[in-house]
Amino acid sequence: MRLFDVLGPVMIGPSSSHTAGAARIGYTAQKLLGEVPARADIGLYGSFATTGRGHGTDRALVAGLLGMRPDDPRLPDSFAAAGQAGMEFHIHPVELRSAHPNTAVLQLEGRSGRKLALTAASVGGGRIRVTEIDGVPADFGGDSNTLIIHNEDTPGCIAEVTVSLALRRINIASMQVFRAAPGTYAVMVLECDSHIPPALEKQLALVPGIRKVTCLNVDEPQEPGV
């Protein structure tokens, strides 16, 4: 057991799983969308739904979507901040099968028109696991610089991505590939040891067979304000 597991994360309470973890889910989703959403449909499952209001789960998720981290002192006032930012949100319970009891299902749309569907669970100590992205199963924690590629399941896409990373001297810490069915639609999740530059994201978006590129850089400094 690590010291972090005993003490928990630096956060605005009261709960590392229901508050800090929820804020991280929202923050990760906002980073993957690439902007603060204009509209957010937030579904809560299990204990997130039954005890979430008392633990501030709803406010933490909205705070994360606004770009606030778990230790941001503005977190309890996130609903008012969302109104000031022009973000519309709807929070409601959902029913899922075989899901972690602290699960959120997010449907987001940005002002640019970009959309993101994400399912993630708060697994304790402020840690999270993303279990589905845009309808395709996934499994990553959002605590590393992460590149997510939505692509057609055709030969050459994986090689194009890994070669592009190698040419920029970006080391891959872990890589997972998920697909709906052979020859249809696939998602690559690459956790990297160093920063993923925006230029690479734009370059990969132009590769034939790649439908969407999303990037999560956890080493970026927090922006002041909402």
C-alpha contacts under 8 A as a table, 3 or more apart, distances in Angstrom:
res1	aa1	res2	aa2	distance
1	M	5	D	6.46
1	M	6	V	7.78
2	R	5	D	5.31
2	R	6	V	6.97
3	L	6	V	5.25
3	L	7	L	6.24
4	F	7	L	5.25
4	F	8	G	5.13
4	F	9	P	6.70
4	F	125	G	7.56
5	D	8	G	5.45
5	D	125	G	5.92
8	G	16	S	6.61
8	G	125	G	5.17
8	G	126	G	7.02
9	P	16	S	6.92
9	P	20	A	7.59
9	P	125	G	6.48
9	P	126	G	6.12
10	V	70	P	7.28
10	V	71	D	5.82
11	M	16	S	7.52
11	M	20	A	6.02
11	M	70	P	4.81
11	M	71	D	3.85
11	M	72	D	7.33
12	I	19	T	7.50
12	I	20	A	7.05
12	I	70	P	6.03
12	I	71	D	5.06
12	I	72	D	6.77
12	I	73	P	6.65
12	I	75	L	7.19
13	G	16	S	6.89
13	G	19	T	6.20
13	G	20	A	7.11
13	G	55	H	7.89
14	P	18	H	7.99
14	P	19	T	6.56
14	P	55	H	6.15
14	P	56	G	7.68
15	S	18	H	5.20
15	S	19	T	5.07
15	S	20	A	6.60
15	S	55	H	6.43
16	S	19	T	5.58
16	S	20	A	4.73
16	S	21	G	6.03
16	S	124	G	6.57
16	S	125	G	5.23
16	S	126	G	4.86
17	S	20	A	5.93
17	S	21	G	4.82
17	S	22	A	6.96
17	S	102	N	7.66
17	S	122	S	5.59
17	S	123	V	6.61
17	S	124	G	4.81
17	S	125	G	5.94
17	S	126	G	5.32
17	S	127	R	7.55
18	H	21	G	5.91
18	H	22	A	5.74
18	H	48	F	6.73
18	H	52	G	6.57
18	H	55	H	6.05
18	H	56	G	7.18
18	H	57	T	5.33
18	H	102	N	7.25
18	H	122	S	7.19
19	T	22	A	5.11
19	T	23	A	6.14
19	T	55	H	6.32
19	T	56	G	5.86
19	T	57	T	5.07
19	T	60	A	5.63
19	T	70	P	7.51
19	T	126	G	7.91
20	A	23	A	5.14
20	A	24	R	6.28
20	A	60	A	7.14
20	A	70	P	4.91
20	A	71	D	7.85
20	A	126	G	5.05
21	G	24	R	5.06
21	G	25	I	6.27
21	G	70	P	7.69
21	G	121	A	7.99
21	G	122	S	4.94
21	G	123	V	7.59
21	G	124	G	7.24
21	G	125	G	7.45
21	G	126	G	4.21
21	G	127	R	5.78
21	G	128	I	6.08
22	A	25	I	5.08
22	A	26	G	6.40
22	A	57	T	5.82
22	A	58	D	7.91
22	A	60	A	5.59
22	A	61	L	5.13
22	A	64	G	7.65
22	A	122	S	6.45
22	A	126	G	7.96
23	A	26	G	5.19
23	A	27	Y	6.03
23	A	57	T	7.72
23	A	60	A	4.47
23	A	61	L	4.80
23	A	62	V	7.48
23	A	63	A	6.29
23	A	64	G	4.56
23	A	65	L	7.89
23	A	68	M	7.43
23	A	69	R	6.31
23	A	70	P	5.41
24	R	27	Y	4.91
24	R	28	T	5.89
24	R	61	L	7.64
24	R	64	G	6.15
24	R	69	R	6.63
24	R	70	P	6.53
24	R	126	G	7.44
24	R	127	R	7.76
24	R	128	I	7.15
25	I	28	T	5.25
25	I	29	A	6.15
25	I	61	L	6.71
25	I	64	G	6.88
25	I	104	A	7.90
25	I	120	A	6.53
25	I	121	A	7.61
25	I	122	S	7.52
25	I	128	I	6.74
26	G	29	A	5.12
26	G	30	Q	6.17
26	G	60	A	7.55
26	G	61	L	4.74
26	G	62	V	6.50
26	G	63	A	7.04
26	G	64	G	3.98
26	G	65	L	4.53
26	G	66	L	7.91
26	G	67	G	7.90
27	Y	30	Q	5.16
27	Y	31	K	6.27
27	Y	61	L	7.72
27	Y	63	A	7.61
27	Y	64	G	3.86
27	Y	65	L	5.21
27	Y	66	L	7.27
27	Y	67	G	5.48
27	Y	68	M	6.56
27	Y	69	R	6.56
28	T	31	K	5.14
28	T	32	L	6.18
28	T	64	G	7.49
28	T	65	L	7.93
28	T	142	G	6.41
28	T	216	L	7.38
29	A	32	L	5.10
29	A	33	L	6.10
29	A	65	L	6.75
29	A	106	L	7.98
29	A	116	L	7.84
29	A	118	L	6.99
30	Q	33	L	5.08
30	Q	34	G	6.17
30	Q	35	E	5.95
30	Q	36	V	5.79
30	Q	37	P	6.97
30	Q	64	G	7.16
30	Q	65	L	5.02
30	Q	66	L	7.18
30	Q	67	G	6.64
31	K	34	G	5.00
31	K	35	E	6.63
31	K	67	G	7.79
31	K	215	C	7.44
31	K	216	L	5.81
31	K	217	N	7.98
32	L	116	L	7.77
32	L	214	T	5.60
32	L	215	C	5.91
32	L	216	L	5.79
33	L	36	V	7.64
33	L	37	P	7.59
33	L	108	L	7.65
33	L	109	E	7.95
33	L	110	G	7.36
33	L	114	R	6.98
33	L	115	K	6.77
33	L	116	L	5.93
33	L	214	T	7.23
34	G	214	T	7.59
34	G	215	C	7.95
35	E	110	G	6.40
36	V	65	L	6.19
36	V	66	L	5.60
36	V	67	G	7.07
36	V	87	M	7.81
36	V	110	G	6.53
37	P	40	A	6.42
37	P	65	L	7.00
37	P	66	L	7.77
37	P	87	M	6.38
37	P	108	L	6.01
37	P	109	E	5.40
37	P	110	G	4.26
37	P	111	R	6.81
38	A	86	G	6.66
38	A	87	M	4.62
38	A	88	E	6.09
38	A	108	L	7.74
38	A	109	E	5.96
38	A	110	G	4.91
38	A	111	R	5.52
39	R	87	M	5.74
39	R	88	E	4.75
39	R	89	F	5.69
39	R	108	L	5.90
39	R	109	E	5.38
39	R	110	G	6.78
40	A	87	M	7.57
40	A	88	E	6.27
40	A	89	F	4.58
40	A	90	H	6.42
40	A	106	L	6.89
40	A	107	Q	5.79
40	A	108	L	4.67
40	A	109	E	6.64
41	D	89	F	5.76
41	D	90	H	5.00
41	D	91	I	6.30
41	D	106	L	5.75
41	D	107	Q	5.02
41	D	108	L	6.47
42	I	89	F	7.22
42	I	90	H	5.95
42	I	91	I	4.72
42	I	92	H	6.45
42	I	104	A	6.82
42	I	105	V	5.86
42	I	106	L	4.82
42	I	107	Q	6.65
43	G	91	I	5.88
43	G	92	H	5.11
43	G	93	P	5.31
43	G	94	V	5.40
43	G	104	A	5.57
43	G	105	V	4.80
43	G	106	L	6.31
44	L	48	F	5.49
44	L	49	A	4.82
44	L	91	I	7.39
44	L	92	H	6.16
44	L	93	P	4.65
44	L	94	V	5.61
44	L	102	N	7.86
44	L	103	T	6.21
44	L	104	A	4.82
44	L	105	V	6.50
45	Y	48	F	5.53
45	Y	49	A	5.13
45	Y	93	P	5.88
45	Y	94	V	5.34
45	Y	95	E	6.19
45	Y	96	L	6.94
45	Y	101	P	6.33
45	Y	102	N	6.44
45	Y	103	T	5.30
45	Y	104	A	6.25
46	G	49	A	5.42
46	G	50	T	6.42
46	G	100	H	7.68
46	G	101	P	4.39
46	G	102	N	6.00
46	G	103	T	7.01
47	S	50	T	4.84
47	S	51	T	5.47
47	S	52	G	6.61
47	S	101	P	5.54
47	S	102	N	5.74
48	F	51	T	5.84
48	F	52	G	4.51
48	F	57	T	6.75
48	F	101	P	6.94
48	F	102	N	5.05
48	F	103	T	6.57
48	F	104	A	7.49
49	A	52	G	5.42
49	A	53	R	7.76
49	A	92	H	7.69
49	A	93	P	5.52
49	A	94	V	7.94
50	T	53	R	7.75
51	T	54	G	5.66
51	T	55	H	6.48
52	G	55	H	5.14
52	G	56	G	5.93
52	G	57	T	4.64
52	G	58	D	6.39
53	R	56	G	5.10
53	R	57	T	5.90
53	R	58	D	6.07
54	G	57	T	7.68
56	G	59	R	5.28
56	G	60	A	5.99
56	G	76	P	7.47
57	T	60	A	5.03
57	T	61	L	6.13
58	D	61	L	5.35
58	D	62	V	6.42
58	D	91	I	7.34
59	R	62	V	5.20
59	R	63	A	6.01
59	R	75	L	6.72
59	R	76	P	6.21
59	R	77	D	7.42
59	R	78	S	5.72
59	R	79	F	6.48
60	A	63	A	4.95
60	A	64	G	6.15
60	A	70	P	7.57
60	A	75	L	6.16
60	A	76	P	7.39
60	A	78	S	7.42
61	L	64	G	5.15
61	L	65	L	6.32
62	V	65	L	5.05
62	V	66	L	6.38
62	V	78	S	6.14
62	V	79	F	6.92
62	V	82	A	7.34
63	A	66	L	5.11
63	A	67	G	6.57
63	A	68	M	5.25
63	A	69	R	7.53
63	A	74	R	7.95
63	A	75	L	5.51
63	A	78	S	5.02
63	A	79	F	7.78
63	A	82	A	7.94
64	G	67	G	5.05
64	G	68	M	4.80
64	G	69	R	6.04
64	G	70	P	7.62
65	L	68	M	7.22
66	L	78	S	7.98
66	L	82	A	7.04
66	L	226	V	6.11
67	G	222	Q	8.00
67	G	223	E	7.91
67	G	226	V	6.67
68	M	72	D	5.91
68	M	74	R	7.86
68	M	75	L	7.06
68	M	226	V	7.58
69	R	72	D	5.46
70	P	75	L	7.56
71	D	75	L	7.92
72	D	75	L	5.72
73	P	76	P	7.33
74	R	77	D	5.55
74	R	78	S	6.51
75	L	78	S	5.23
76	P	79	F	7.98
77	D	80	A	5.69
77	D	81	A	6.42
78	S	81	A	4.81
78	S	82	A	5.97
79	F	82	A	5.10
79	F	83	G	6.48
80	A	83	G	5.13
80	A	84	Q	6.40
81	A	84	Q	5.03
81	A	85	A	6.16
81	A	226	V	7.51
82	A	85	A	5.00
82	A	86	G	6.09
82	A	87	M	5.09
82	A	88	E	7.24
83	G	86	G	5.08
83	G	87	M	5.97
83	G	88	E	7.28
84	Q	87	M	7.74
85	A	226	V	7.22
96	L	99	A	6.10
99	A	103	T	6.95
100	H	103	T	5.79
100	H	121	A	6.19
100	H	123	V	7.74
101	P	121	A	7.74
102	N	121	A	5.38
102	N	122	S	5.43
102	N	123	V	7.15
103	T	119	T	7.09
103	T	120	A	5.66
103	T	121	A	4.17
103	T	122	S	6.49
104	A	119	T	5.80
104	A	120	A	5.62
104	A	121	A	6.29
105	V	117	A	7.59
105	V	118	L	5.94
105	V	119	T	4.46
105	V	120	A	6.72
106	L	116	L	7.84
106	L	117	A	5.68
106	L	118	L	5.18
106	L	119	T	6.22
107	Q	115	K	7.60
107	Q	116	L	6.03
107	Q	117	A	4.63
107	Q	118	L	6.66
108	L	115	K	5.57
108	L	116	L	5.15
108	L	117	A	6.30
109	E	113	G	6.23
109	E	114	R	5.77
109	E	115	K	4.44
109	E	116	L	6.55
110	G	113	G	5.32
110	G	114	R	5.34
110	G	115	K	6.40
111	R	114	R	7.35
116	L	133	I	7.45
116	L	134	D	6.15
117	A	132	E	7.95
117	A	133	I	5.66
117	A	134	D	4.62
117	A	135	G	6.97
118	L	130	V	7.30
118	L	131	T	7.80
118	L	132	E	5.66
118	L	133	I	4.56
118	L	134	D	6.19
118	L	135	G	7.82
119	T	130	V	5.99
119	T	131	T	5.65
119	T	132	E	4.98
119	T	133	I	6.48
120	A	128	I	6.78
120	A	129	R	5.50
120	A	130	V	4.12
120	A	131	T	5.38
120	A	132	E	6.97
121	A	128	I	5.49
121	A	129	R	5.36
121	A	130	V	6.48
121	A	131	T	7.40
122	S	126	G	6.77
122	S	127	R	5.95
122	S	128	I	4.41
122	S	129	R	6.64
123	V	126	G	7.28
123	V	127	R	5.70
123	V	128	I	5.44
123	V	129	R	6.99
124	G	127	R	5.63
124	G	128	I	7.49
127	R	141	G	7.14
128	I	141	G	5.40
128	I	142	G	7.20
129	R	139	D	6.26
129	R	140	F	5.43
129	R	141	G	4.49
129	R	142	G	7.27
130	V	133	I	7.47
130	V	138	A	6.32
130	V	139	D	5.45
130	V	140	F	5.36
130	V	141	G	6.10
130	V	142	G	7.46
131	T	137	P	5.81
131	T	138	A	4.68
131	T	139	D	4.99
131	T	140	F	7.26
132	E	135	G	6.09
132	E	136	V	5.45
132	E	137	P	4.31
132	E	138	A	4.80
132	E	139	D	7.34
133	I	136	V	5.44
133	I	137	P	6.48
133	I	138	A	6.44
136	V	178	F	6.93
136	V	179	R	6.64
136	V	180	A	6.37
136	V	186	A	7.49
136	V	187	V	7.01
137	P	178	F	6.37
137	P	179	R	7.65
138	A	178	F	6.67
138	A	187	V	7.97
138	A	189	V	7.70
140	F	189	V	7.73
141	G	144	S	7.51
142	G	145	N	7.53
142	G	146	T	7.11
142	G	216	L	7.50
142	G	218	V	7.76
143	D	218	V	6.54
144	S	191	E	5.90
144	S	192	C	6.62
144	S	193	D	7.37
144	S	216	L	7.88
144	S	217	N	7.22
144	S	218	V	6.09
145	N	191	E	5.74
145	N	192	C	5.33
145	N	193	D	6.81
145	N	194	S	6.68
145	N	195	H	6.30
145	N	196	I	6.95
145	N	215	C	7.68
145	N	216	L	5.55
145	N	217	N	4.46
145	N	218	V	5.46
145	N	219	D	7.22
146	T	189	V	6.90
146	T	190	L	5.58
146	T	191	E	4.42
146	T	192	C	5.98
146	T	196	I	7.86
146	T	215	C	5.87
146	T	216	L	5.01
146	T	217	N	6.45
147	L	188	M	7.89
147	L	189	V	5.93
147	L	190	L	5.13
147	L	191	E	6.46
147	L	192	C	7.64
147	L	196	I	7.56
147	L	213	V	7.42
147	L	214	T	6.12
147	L	215	C	4.69
147	L	216	L	6.42
148	I	187	V	6.86
148	I	188	M	5.57
148	I	189	V	4.69
148	I	190	L	6.41
148	I	213	V	5.89
148	I	214	T	5.16
148	I	215	C	6.15
149	I	187	V	5.49
149	I	188	M	4.96
149	I	189	V	6.63
149	I	210	I	7.03
149	I	211	R	7.75
149	I	212	K	6.03
149	I	213	V	4.84
149	I	214	T	6.59
150	H	185	Y	7.43
150	H	186	A	5.91
150	H	187	V	4.58
150	H	188	M	6.59
150	H	210	I	6.05
150	H	211	R	5.47
150	H	212	K	4.96
150	H	213	V	6.34
151	N	157	C	7.28
151	N	185	Y	6.10
151	N	186	A	5.39
151	N	187	V	6.22
151	N	188	M	7.92
151	N	209	G	5.61
151	N	210	I	4.18
151	N	211	R	5.16
151	N	212	K	6.93
152	E	157	C	7.93
152	E	183	G	7.18
152	E	184	T	5.97
152	E	185	Y	4.88
152	E	186	A	5.99
152	E	209	G	5.20
152	E	210	I	6.34
152	E	211	R	7.26
153	D	157	C	7.79
153	D	179	R	7.46
153	D	182	P	6.75
153	D	183	G	4.75
153	D	184	T	5.32
153	D	185	Y	5.37
153	D	186	A	5.47
154	T	157	C	6.62
154	T	183	G	6.23
154	T	209	G	7.39
155	P	158	I	7.56
156	G	159	A	5.23
156	G	160	E	6.09
157	C	160	E	5.15
157	C	161	V	6.39
157	C	209	G	6.86
157	C	210	I	7.23
158	I	161	V	5.29
158	I	162	T	6.23
158	I	188	M	7.90
159	A	162	T	5.25
159	A	163	V	5.91
160	E	163	V	5.39
160	E	164	S	6.15
161	V	164	S	5.20
161	V	165	L	6.38
161	V	204	L	7.09
162	T	165	L	5.15
162	T	166	A	6.17
163	V	166	A	4.97
163	V	167	L	6.14
164	S	167	L	5.29
164	S	168	R	6.64
164	S	200	L	7.71
165	L	168	R	5.29
165	L	169	R	6.35
165	L	170	I	5.18
165	L	171	N	7.21
165	L	172	I	7.98
166	A	169	R	4.90
166	A	170	I	5.68
166	A	171	N	6.90
167	L	170	I	7.62
170	I	192	C	6.82
170	I	193	D	6.86
170	I	194	S	6.06
170	I	195	H	7.80
170	I	196	I	7.67
171	N	192	C	5.76
171	N	193	D	5.61
171	N	194	S	7.03
172	I	175	M	7.00
172	I	190	L	6.49
172	I	191	E	6.01
172	I	192	C	4.51
172	I	193	D	6.35
173	A	190	L	7.45
173	A	191	E	5.45
173	A	192	C	5.07
173	A	193	D	6.00
174	S	190	L	5.84
174	S	191	E	5.20
174	S	192	C	7.07
175	M	188	M	7.19
175	M	189	V	5.68
175	M	190	L	4.47
175	M	191	E	6.36
176	Q	188	M	5.81
176	Q	189	V	5.21
176	Q	190	L	6.56
177	V	186	A	7.03
177	V	187	V	5.77
177	V	188	M	4.53
177	V	189	V	6.38
178	F	186	A	5.52
178	F	187	V	5.15
178	F	188	M	6.41
179	R	182	P	7.03
179	R	184	T	7.41
179	R	185	Y	5.66
179	R	186	A	3.95
179	R	187	V	6.11
180	A	184	T	6.72
180	A	185	Y	5.83
180	A	186	A	6.40
181	A	184	T	5.64
181	A	185	Y	6.93
182	P	185	Y	7.83
192	C	195	H	7.56
192	C	196	I	7.86
195	H	217	N	6.24
195	H	219	D	7.00
196	I	200	L	7.05
196	I	201	E	7.68
196	I	215	C	7.38
196	I	217	N	6.63
197	P	200	L	5.55
197	P	201	E	6.82
198	P	201	E	5.00
198	P	202	K	6.34
199	A	202	K	5.18
199	A	203	Q	6.12
200	L	203	Q	4.91
200	L	204	L	6.11
201	E	204	L	5.40
201	E	205	A	6.29
201	E	213	V	6.35
201	E	214	T	7.36
201	E	215	C	7.16
202	K	205	A	5.15
202	K	206	L	6.86
203	Q	206	L	5.62
203	Q	207	V	7.16
204	L	207	V	5.31
204	L	210	I	7.35
204	L	213	V	7.08
205	A	210	I	6.23
205	A	211	R	7.00
205	A	212	K	6.23
205	A	213	V	5.82
206	L	210	I	7.28
207	V	210	I	5.70
210	I	213	V	7.60
217	N	220	E	5.96
223	E	226	V	7.75
